[in-house]
Amino acid sequence: MTALTEKSEAKNNQNITEPEIIEDEFLTQDDLVPVKKEAVKRELSRILAELELMIREKKWEDAASLFYPVEEKLPEVTEQGLDSAVREKLAFILGQVKKFDEAIKELSLCIAKNPDNFFLHNSLAYTAYNSLYAAKNREIFLSGKIRRDRIALAHKHFKVARALRPDSITNFYREAMLFKQIEGKSEKALPLFLNAIKIWDQMSLEEKESQHRQRKNFVKALYQGAAAALENGHCRKSLNLIKRCLVEDEKTDYISLVFKYYALGKISFQLNNFTEARDALLFAAKCKSADPIDFVYELLARCYLALDNPRRALEMLKNVPKKRRKPYISWTESDVLSRLKDYAGAKNALNRSLERDNRSKHKTLVRLAKLEYLLGNYDRTLACARQANSFFEEKWGNPCGDGLFWQALGAYRMGDLNLALKTADRLKDISPNYHNLDKLLDRVARKGDNCEHLKAG
């Protein structure tokens, strides 16, 4: 090639311009020559298999340490836009080690890329839900606006997941549990539990076989639905649900026999079917359980009280060691001893409770006030009721209606009409329909009129 020819070719090359290419989500330049991308895909398959193995072996900390954060540990995967599958698995792993904020962030990135993916919305809702449970169990700290936002986030993604897959029993069940267990709104939970049950009932036999994994949450919806129905005063519906739960769960025991028969006893008790309640609770008490079943013995004691057998009630409570008796058990113990006219023992039971209780102390103090009133110790009635109100105001920021009433009644019996009237008027401001308040105000007014009459005479 002559120098002239080389010069001519160089000139021609200078005139060639590279064509403009248009890349989109369907094709990029790298897709034309996919060597690098295919290498990353092979690496991704290896990583996902390793993550699956670690999940099966529950090596949560190791997995998080190896692959999180994804941008730092797997830059090639991230650059190629193949990181969603890894992030989804890592979100589950991060949730297992209580790193819920990080898990939610990973799933949010996945949803931004794939907004119509049911599994991603389901996972994010469940992760938010789990974080709230962890906070309830004091494993992490969530409060105030952060907690409210987390609840809203869970509801948002449960709703999206249900819209994407309206036949998902699990989503109805979990959102119902969010309402019931986290927010204390059993009235909002009940329709969701009933929807979960309805979905199962409307399935064909073939669908039930193919959807067998959802059966567990159907059974749990029966159990929790019974509890929600009872809380909202639907005792008959509650009874029907728990009886069906017993039948449906007979061979699987997703819910332990202790809890199912305790629920049956509790519902029967609310229906005043005390014999049926006693029998259900006695069976619950016989069922083997690694955990204490103090709550079963407490309700059994109340059943025996209702059946006019206080001595048998006391025997039931002896199954609970004194050092382990929670306040509600001490209240029942006090009731039993009072029925047996052992008032000193009843007071001792309540005083023991006061030593350990820092949440419901006002209820114990009101019970003490009533006992002292019955024994004619009106000064002690006044003192206990005053303590109850002070504790409640300090703890919750509002006056205690029961504390105010028994203060007023104690003051009335001691002849301090000014204090009685002042306290009763305060109670009337916050609870005008409080039981026997009008009667007390009438007595105070009459006694005041009599005193004025005697002074005038």
C-alpha distance (Angstrom), angle and dihedral (degrees) to the residues before:
residue distance angle dihedral
M1 . . .
T2 3.79 . .
A3 3.75 123.3 .
L4 3.81 87.9 -112.1
T5 3.83 91.7 56.2
E6 3.83 92.7 48.3
K7 3.74 89.7 49.6
S8 3.82 91.2 50.8
E9 3.86 93.2 49.8
A10 3.80 92.6 48.4
K11 3.78 88.8 52.0
N12 3.81 91.2 50.6
N13 3.84 91.9 49.2
Q14 3.77 90.0 53.1
N15 3.80 89.1 58.1
I16 3.87 93.8 53.3
T17 3.83 112.5 98.4
E18 3.84 122.4 -162.1
P19 3.80 111.4 -110.3
E20 3.79 117.0 -111.5
I21 3.80 112.4 -109.9
I22 3.79 127.4 -155.3
E23 3.80 116.1 -145.6
D24 3.80 123.8 -169.2
E25 3.79 140.0 158.6
F26 3.81 90.4 -73.1
L27 3.82 100.2 52.4
T28 3.80 137.5 9.5
Q29 3.78 132.1 179.5
D30 3.82 89.6 -103.4
D31 3.81 89.1 57.9
L32 3.81 89.4 63.8
V33 3.78 90.6 57.6
P34 3.82 100.9 27.9
V35 3.80 99.9 173.0
K36 3.79 94.6 112.2
K37 3.79 94.5 40.8
E38 3.78 92.2 49.3
A39 3.80 89.7 51.2
V40 3.82 89.6 52.8
K41 3.82 90.4 47.7
R42 3.80 90.2 53.9
E43 3.78 89.2 49.6
L44 3.81 90.0 48.1
S45 3.81 91.4 53.4
R46 3.78 89.6 52.5
I47 3.82 91.8 48.3
L48 3.81 93.4 48.7
A49 3.81 91.2 49.2
E50 3.80 89.8 50.2
L51 3.79 91.1 49.1
E52 3.81 91.0 49.5
L53 3.79 90.5 52.9
M54 3.80 92.1 48.2
I55 3.81 90.2 49.6
R56 3.81 91.0 51.5
E57 3.80 90.1 48.7
K58 3.82 91.1 42.9
K59 3.79 93.3 -125.7
W60 3.79 91.6 155.5
E61 3.80 99.6 155.6
D62 3.80 93.3 45.5
A63 3.80 92.3 50.7
A64 3.80 93.1 48.1
S65 3.79 91.0 48.0
L66 3.82 93.3 49.6
F67 3.79 100.8 44.8
Y68 3.81 109.3 20.6
P69 2.98 127.9 124.4
V70 3.78 92.2 32.8
E71 3.82 95.1 -156.5
E72 3.81 91.3 59.1
K73 3.80 100.9 34.8
L74 3.82 98.7 39.6
P75 3.82 107.8 25.6
E76 3.83 95.1 154.1
V77 3.80 91.8 53.4
T78 3.80 90.7 48.5
E79 3.82 93.3 47.4
Q80 3.80 90.8 52.4
G81 3.82 90.8 50.4
L82 3.81 92.2 -119.4
D83 3.81 96.3 119.2
S84 3.84 101.3 101.4
A85 3.80 96.5 87.0
V86 3.81 91.1 49.9
R87 3.80 92.5 46.5
E88 3.80 91.4 50.8
K89 3.79 92.5 54.2
L90 3.79 92.1 42.3
A91 3.81 90.3 52.6
F92 3.80 89.0 59.3
I93 3.81 90.7 47.2
L94 3.82 92.8 47.8
G95 3.79 89.2 51.1
Q96 3.81 89.7 55.3
V97 3.82 90.5 57.6
K98 3.84 91.4 46.2
K99 3.81 94.1 -108.3
F100 3.78 91.1 134.3
D101 3.82 98.1 154.4
E102 3.79 90.4 56.1
A103 3.81 91.8 45.7
I104 3.80 91.6 51.3
K105 3.81 90.3 49.9
E106 3.83 91.6 52.6
L107 3.80 92.8 49.6
S108 3.81 92.0 45.9
L109 3.82 89.3 56.6
C110 3.81 89.5 50.9
I111 3.82 92.8 49.4
A112 3.81 91.2 49.8
K113 3.82 87.2 61.0
N114 3.80 96.0 39.5
P115 3.81 109.9 24.8
D116 3.82 96.3 169.6
N117 3.79 97.3 54.3
F118 3.81 109.9 121.1
F119 3.79 94.4 -161.8
L120 3.80 93.3 55.0
H121 3.81 94.1 50.5
N122 3.78 89.4 44.3
S123 3.82 91.1 51.2
L124 3.79 94.0 47.4
A125 3.81 92.4 48.6
Y126 3.80 90.6 47.9
T127 3.81 92.3 47.8
A128 3.81 91.5 51.7
Y129 3.81 89.4 46.1
N130 3.82 91.2 50.4
S131 3.79 91.5 49.8
L132 3.80 89.7 55.4
Y133 3.80 90.3 50.3
A134 3.80 89.6 49.8
A135 3.81 89.0 52.1
K136 3.81 90.6 48.6
N137 3.81 88.9 52.8
R138 3.82 89.6 47.4
E139 3.79 93.2 -117.0
I140 3.81 90.7 124.4
F141 3.79 133.5 9.9
L142 3.80 122.7 -109.4
S143 3.78 123.6 156.7
G144 3.77 145.2 147.5
K145 3.79 117.3 1.3
I146 3.80 93.7 -5.4
R147 3.80 90.7 57.6
R148 3.81 92.6 45.1
D149 3.81 90.7 50.1
R150 3.78 91.0 49.0
I151 3.81 91.1 52.3
A152 3.82 90.2 49.1
L153 3.82 90.5 49.0
A154 3.81 91.7 52.7
H155 3.82 92.4 48.5
K156 3.80 91.5 47.2
H157 3.79 94.6 55.2
F158 3.81 95.1 38.8
K159 3.81 87.1 57.2
V160 3.81 93.4 47.8
A161 3.82 90.4 47.9
R162 3.81 91.2 49.5
A163 3.81 90.5 49.4
L164 3.81 90.0 51.8
R165 3.80 92.7 45.7
P166 3.81 111.2 17.3
D167 3.81 92.9 175.3
S168 3.82 93.5 64.8
I169 3.81 108.6 120.3
T170 3.79 90.0 -174.7
N171 3.80 94.4 60.9
F172 3.79 93.2 50.1
Y173 3.80 89.9 47.4
R174 3.79 95.7 48.1
E175 3.79 95.4 47.1
A176 3.80 88.8 48.2
M177 3.80 88.8 53.5
L178 3.80 89.2 49.6
F179 3.80 89.0 56.9
K180 3.81 95.1 41.7
Q181 3.79 105.9 38.1
I182 3.80 102.9 26.8
E183 3.81 103.4 31.8
G184 3.80 99.6 26.3
K185 3.81 91.0 -129.3
S186 3.79 102.3 133.9
E187 3.81 90.8 160.7
K188 3.83 88.8 65.5
A189 3.78 92.6 41.1
L190 3.81 96.2 54.6
P191 3.86 97.8 69.5
L192 3.81 90.0 49.9
F193 3.80 92.4 50.9
L194 3.80 89.1 49.3
N195 3.83 90.5 49.3
A196 3.81 90.3 52.9
I197 3.81 89.6 52.4
K198 3.80 91.7 46.5
I199 3.81 92.4 53.3
W200 3.79 90.8 55.1
D201 3.80 92.8 45.8
Q202 3.80 91.7 52.5
M203 3.81 93.9 53.2
S204 3.79 120.6 102.6
L205 3.81 119.1 -123.6
E206 3.79 89.5 -101.6
E207 3.81 91.6 51.7
K208 3.80 91.3 48.3
E209 3.79 89.5 53.2
S210 3.79 92.9 49.2
Q211 3.82 91.5 43.5
H212 3.82 95.2 43.1
R213 3.81 91.8 130.7
Q214 3.79 89.4 66.9
R215 3.79 92.2 56.1
K216 3.82 92.6 84.4
N217 3.79 91.9 59.9
F218 3.80 90.2 45.1
V219 3.82 88.7 57.6
K220 3.80 91.3 44.9
A221 3.82 89.1 49.7
L222 3.82 88.2 57.2
Y223 3.80 90.7 52.0
Q224 3.80 97.4 43.3
G225 3.80 91.3 39.8
A226 3.81 88.6 56.9
A227 3.81 89.7 53.5
A228 3.82 92.7 47.0
A229 3.80 91.9 47.8
L230 3.81 90.6 51.2
E231 3.81 91.8 49.5
N232 3.79 88.9 54.8
G233 3.79 95.2 48.3
H234 3.81 97.4 -103.3
C235 3.79 94.3 129.8
R236 3.81 98.0 160.5
K237 3.81 92.6 48.9
S238 3.79 88.4 47.2
L239 3.80 91.5 52.1
N240 3.81 92.0 49.6
L241 3.81 91.6 49.9
I242 3.81 95.6 49.4
K243 3.81 92.0 46.0
R244 3.79 89.7 52.1
C245 3.81 89.9 46.8
L246 3.82 89.3 55.4
V247 3.81 90.3 53.4
E248 3.82 97.3 42.9
D249 3.81 93.3 45.4
E250 3.79 97.3 42.4
K251 3.82 95.2 108.0
T252 3.79 99.6 30.3
D253 3.83 106.6 40.8
Y254 3.78 94.4 -156.6
I255 3.81 83.3 158.6
S256 3.80 114.9 44.4
L257 3.81 118.2 -110.4
V258 3.80 89.4 -120.6
F259 3.80 92.7 61.2
K260 3.80 95.9 40.4
Y261 3.79 94.5 51.1
Y262 3.79 91.9 40.8
A263 3.82 87.5 55.0
L264 3.81 90.3 49.0
G265 3.80 89.5 50.5
K266 3.79 93.0 47.6
I267 3.80 93.0 50.4
S268 3.82 92.0 46.2
F269 3.80 89.0 49.8
Q270 3.80 90.7 53.7
L271 3.80 88.5 50.9
N272 3.84 88.5 52.5
N273 3.79 90.2 -116.7
F274 3.79 90.5 136.4
T275 3.81 97.6 166.6
E276 3.81 92.2 52.4
A277 3.79 89.6 44.8
R278 3.81 91.6 51.5
D279 3.81 92.6 49.6
A280 3.80 93.1 49.1
L281 3.81 91.5 48.5
L282 3.80 93.7 47.1
F283 3.80 88.2 54.5
A284 3.83 90.4 47.9
A285 3.81 89.5 51.9
K286 3.83 90.5 53.7
C287 3.80 93.5 52.8
K288 3.77 112.0 100.2
S289 3.78 114.2 -109.4
A290 3.78 131.4 170.1
D291 3.80 89.8 -151.0
P292 3.81 126.2 69.5
I293 3.80 114.2 -92.1
D294 3.81 97.2 -156.7
F295 3.82 90.8 139.3
V296 3.81 90.3 60.7
Y297 3.81 92.8 53.4
E298 3.81 91.7 46.5
L299 3.80 93.2 54.7
L300 3.79 90.3 43.4
A301 3.79 88.0 55.9
R302 3.80 90.2 53.2
C303 3.81 89.8 48.9
Y304 3.79 91.0 53.9
L305 3.80 89.5 47.2
A306 3.80 89.1 54.0
L307 3.83 88.4 48.2
D308 3.84 90.0 53.0
N309 3.77 94.4 -111.9
P310 3.82 104.8 120.0
R311 3.81 94.3 160.6
R312 3.80 90.9 58.4
A313 3.80 87.6 46.1
L314 3.79 89.6 56.1
E315 3.81 90.3 50.5
M316 3.79 89.4 55.9
L317 3.81 91.9 53.5
K318 3.81 91.3 50.7
N319 3.81 86.1 71.2
V320 3.82 87.2 71.4
P321 3.83 114.0 71.6
K322 3.82 112.1 -124.4
K323 3.80 93.2 -122.6
R324 3.82 89.6 56.8
R325 3.79 98.7 46.7
K326 3.79 111.3 121.3
P327 3.82 119.2 -148.7
Y328 3.80 95.1 -95.2
I329 3.82 89.7 54.9
S330 3.81 90.6 49.7
W331 3.81 89.1 51.9
T332 3.79 91.2 54.3
E333 3.80 90.5 44.9
S334 3.80 88.7 53.2
D335 3.82 90.6 50.1
V336 3.80 91.2 50.6
L337 3.81 93.4 48.4
S338 3.80 90.4 46.5
R339 3.81 89.7 53.9
L340 3.80 87.0 52.3
K341 3.83 87.7 49.5
D342 3.80 91.5 -118.3
Y343 3.79 93.3 135.9
A344 3.80 94.5 162.6
G345 3.81 89.2 55.0
A346 3.81 90.3 46.7
K347 3.80 90.8 54.0
N348 3.81 91.6 46.8
A349 3.80 90.6 53.7
L350 3.81 90.8 53.2
N351 3.80 93.8 44.6
R352 3.82 90.3 52.9
S353 3.79 88.0 53.4
L354 3.82 91.8 52.2
E355 3.80 90.4 59.8
R356 3.80 93.3 61.2
D357 3.80 104.6 28.3
N358 3.76 121.1 93.2
R359 3.79 99.1 158.6
S360 3.80 111.1 43.9
K361 3.78 98.7 24.8
H362 3.81 90.7 125.3
K363 3.81 90.5 64.5
T364 3.79 91.6 52.6
L365 3.81 91.2 47.8
V366 3.81 91.7 50.9
R367 3.81 89.5 52.2
L368 3.79 89.3 50.7
A369 3.82 89.5 49.2
K370 3.82 90.0 54.7
L371 3.80 92.5 48.6
E372 3.79 91.7 49.9
Y373 3.78 89.5 47.7
L374 3.80 91.2 52.7
L375 3.82 88.8 51.2
G376 3.80 91.7 49.6
N377 3.80 94.4 -111.9
Y378 3.78 94.5 135.1
D379 3.79 94.5 164.7
R380 3.81 88.4 57.9
T381 3.81 90.2 46.0
L382 3.80 89.1 55.6
A383 3.82 93.2 45.1
C384 3.84 95.3 48.8
A385 3.80 93.1 45.1
R386 3.80 90.9 49.0
Q387 3.80 90.6 51.5
A388 3.82 89.9 48.5
N389 3.79 92.1 53.8
S390 3.82 93.5 44.3
F391 3.80 91.9 50.6
F392 3.80 92.7 47.5
E393 3.81 93.5 47.9
E394 3.79 91.6 48.4
K395 3.80 93.1 46.4
W396 3.80 101.8 39.6
G397 3.80 105.8 15.5
N398 3.83 95.5 -120.8
P399 3.81 134.0 91.3
C400 3.80 118.5 -98.5
G401 3.82 111.4 -119.0
D402 3.81 94.4 -154.7
G403 3.79 91.1 46.4
L404 3.80 91.7 52.2
F405 3.82 93.8 47.2
W406 3.79 95.6 51.4
Q407 3.80 90.7 43.5
A408 3.78 89.1 54.6
L409 3.80 92.9 45.5
G410 3.81 92.5 47.3
A411 3.80 90.8 49.6
Y412 3.82 90.5 48.1
R413 3.81 92.3 52.4
M414 3.81 90.2 48.5
G415 3.79 90.3 52.4
D416 3.81 96.4 -112.1
L417 3.81 95.0 133.8
N418 3.81 95.1 168.2
L419 3.79 92.5 56.8
A420 3.81 91.1 42.2
L421 3.81 92.2 52.0
K422 3.80 94.3 43.2
T423 3.81 92.7 50.4
A424 3.81 94.3 43.0
D425 3.81 91.0 50.1
R426 3.79 89.5 52.1
L427 3.80 89.4 52.1
K428 3.81 90.7 48.9
D429 3.81 89.8 55.6
I430 3.81 92.9 57.4
S431 3.83 100.8 29.1
P432 3.82 112.0 18.1
N433 3.83 93.0 173.4
Y434 3.79 96.6 50.0
H435 3.82 109.9 147.5
N436 3.84 113.1 -91.9
L437 3.81 92.7 -3.1
D438 3.82 93.5 119.4
K439 3.81 89.7 48.5
L440 3.81 90.8 52.0
L441 3.81 92.5 47.8
D442 3.81 89.3 50.1
R443 3.82 91.4 51.5
V444 3.80 91.7 48.1
A445 3.82 90.8 49.4
R446 3.82 92.8 48.3
K447 3.77 93.3 47.9
G448 3.78 89.4 47.8
D449 3.81 90.6 51.8
N450 3.80 90.7 49.3
C451 3.77 90.9 50.5
E452 3.80 90.8 51.1
H453 3.81 89.8 47.4
L454 3.82 91.6 52.4
K455 3.80 91.0 47.8
A456 3.79 90.3 50.6
G457 3.84 91.1 47.7
